[in-house]
Amino acid sequence: MRRSGRSAVRRAAAACCLLAPVVALVWVPWYAGARPDLAGVPFFYWYQLAWVPGCAVWLLAAYLLTRGTRGSPDV
């Protein structure tokens, strides 16, 4: 595969990594319930708090995918 093709695939994968937390947190009806609770904390709250480190992981993945593409001519 050519370098530019690989770069485009990596950028598309990085975009998906950045989109995953947005989709998971913007559509509130997916997690708007009180059950199941975790140590007395309703699902609505602990689901959002679980995404704090989850977002960091997705952002790290997007960074690692795009780290070497800055100097390429197809940017």
Residue, then its C-alpha position, 0 to 999 in steps of 0.5 A: m500500500r502506498r504511503s498516502g493510502r496508509s496515511a488516509v486509513r490512519r487518519a480515518a481510524a483516528a477520526c473514529c477514535l475521536l468520534a466514539p466518546v462523542v457518540a457514547l455520551v451525546w445520546v443520553p437515552w442510552y444511559a438515562g436510567a437509574r439501574p443498574d447502580l454501582a455501590g449506590v451510585p445510579f447508572f447515569y452518573w457512573y457511566q459518565l464517570a467511567w468515560v473520563p479515563g475512557c476518553a483519555v484512552w481514545l484520545l491517546a489512540a488517535y494521537l498515536l495513529t496520527r503522530g507520524t503523519r504531520g510531515s507527509p506531503d498529503v496533509 
